[in-house]
Amino acid sequence: MNINHKGVLKLTKMEKKFLRKQSKARHVLLKHEGIQAVSYPTQSLVIANGGLGNGVSRKQLLLTLEKCGPVEALLMPPNKPYAFVIFQTIEESKKAYFTLNGKEIIDDLGQKIFLYLNFVEKAQWKNMGLEALPPGLMVVEEIISSEEEKQLLESVNWTGDTIVGYYPVPGLAFVFLLYIIGLLTVLVRVSIPAQTS
């Protein structure tokens, strides 16, 4: 920002572009998601372009946010291009707002993504519901203690992959791979062309 000879605040071209993009993100969130940004600092911020739907990983975003202070909660709704962060204090959220607003990060695919932050009264995770869950699926939170979690993570061999089985079928093969990353099992279906005799 510059002040010209008349004492009027003059924004650079990049600052004007950033303000337009931030304003657009605020309006899109309000129109499509009902998320109302506020003009005063709060502990909670909505991060436009910083969601799972944009290819930003939770780990990557958390590392970026923790540079501004301890994060109380990071909420990333599935398939949404935004995330919520709650800091322990308003000062930390203000620091994140001024430090990370317009900051460029690289997503998991190598694409450049610019973050646009706005203050919100509260993170609206509970209001959005979990309609994306399949019917019959129940989410059980706090099922194990932090000590049990630590024991489980220490018991995992993180150095290699384990192939559970390989079952050939004419024209199609199913390869079952077991990756234990936070006790996650991945089923990979691989299509193989049929062999002619």
N, C-alpha and C positions, 0 to 999 in steps of 0.2 A: 504494500500500500504506500502511496505517495501523497503528499499534500502539495497541491499546486500553489502558485503565487497568490491566489485568491483565498487561500486557507480552506479549500474544499478538499475533502478526502477523495482521492482518485485511485481506483482499483486497476491492477494490471489485467491484461487479457486473460491470463491463466486464472487469476483470482475470480474474475467474472464467470469464467467457464465452470470453475469449481462450485461457486454459489448456485449457478443454474442447475448443475447436476445434483447437488445436495437438495435443493428445493424440489426438483422433479422426483427424487427418491422419496422425499417426505410425502408428496402428494400421491404417488403410486401406492405407498404403504397404507395411506388413509383410505384411498378409493377402493383398492382391491382387498385389503386385509382388515380394515377398520382399526389400524394402529395409529393412534393420535400422538404426534410429537408435541413436546412442550417447549416453551421458550426459556425456561429457567433450569439450572443444573439440578440433577437428581442422581441417585446412585445407579440407576438403570439407563442403559443405552441400547438403541436398536442399531444394528450394523447392516446397512443396505449393501448388497453385493458380497456380503461375508457369510453366506449360508451354504449348506450342503448342496443345494440346487445349483450353485455356481461352481462347484468343484473345489471349494475351500474345505480343507480337512479340519476337524476339531483340534487336533494336535497343533497344526500350523497356526490357527487363529488364537489358540490359548497361549502359545509361546509369544506371539505378537502382543497380546493384551497384557500379559504378566509383566512386560517391561514398564508398564505404567502403574503397577501396584497389584496387590493380591486380589485375585478374582474370587468372589464369593460363589458365583454360578455362571455357567455359560450354557445357554439354551439354544439348541440348533434344531428347529423343526425339520422333519424329513421333507425332501424335495422342495424346499423353500429357499429363495435367494437372499435371505436375511437371517440374522441371529440376534439373540439378546445377550447382553452381559450385565452382570450386577457386581459392582465393586463394593468393598467394605465401607468406603467413605465417599462423600461427594467430591472431595479434593482429588481423589484418584480417578474418578469418572471424568472430572473436568480436565485432568492431565491427559487422559486417553482421548477425549474429544478434541483437544487442541493438537495433540501429537499425531494421532492416527487419521484424522479426518483428511481425506484426499490422498492417503498413503497408498502406494502401489505395492501389492504383494503378487507373488507368482503362485498359481494354483498347482494342483497335482499333475496337470497336463502341460505345464509350462506356459500357460496363458497369463497375461498381465491382467490383474483385477484391481480396481480402485475402490477403497472402502469409503463409505459415506455414513457418518455417525450422527445420530440425533438423540436428544434426551427424551425419555418416556417416563411417565409416572410410575409404571410398574411393568415388569416383563409379563406378557400375556400368554404364557405357555398353557396354563390351566384352562383359560377361556377358549383356546383353540380346540381343545379336546384331542382325542387320539383316534379320530375316525379312520386313519390310515391303517390301523391294525386289522388283521384278518379276523373274521368272525370266530369266536371261541378262544382267541388268544388272550391270556391274562398276564399282565405285567406285575411281577412281585418285586417290590423294591426292598432293599436291605435284607436280602435273604441269607446272606452270610456276613459275619463280622469282618472288620478290617484285618484282624489277625489271621482268620481263615483264608481270606483273599491273598494275603501275603504268603502264607504257606503254599497255597495252590500255585501261585506265580513262580515261587522258588523251585517247585518240583518239576516245572516244565523244561524240557530240553529245547532251548531257543536257537540252537545252531543248525538244525537241519529239518528237512521235510520228511514225513512218513507217508509212504504209499500203502494204503490199506488193502487195495485189491485192484485187479485188472480183469475185466470180463469181456472177451472178444465176442462179437455178434456180427454175422455177415452184413457188411455195409455200414455198421454202426458200432462204436465201442463206447463203453462207459468206463471212465476212469474216476475212481474215487480217491480223492486226496484229502488227507486230514491235516489241517493246519491248526495248531493249538495256539491261537493268539487270543488271549482272554477267553479261552475255552470255546472258540468258534470253529465249527466244522463247515468246510466248504465242499460242496458237491459240484464237480465240473463235468459237464457233458461235452465230449469231443466227438465230432463227426468225422468218420474215416470212410473214403470211397470203397465200395465193394470190389473185391478181387474177382476177376473173371478167370475161369479155368480153361 
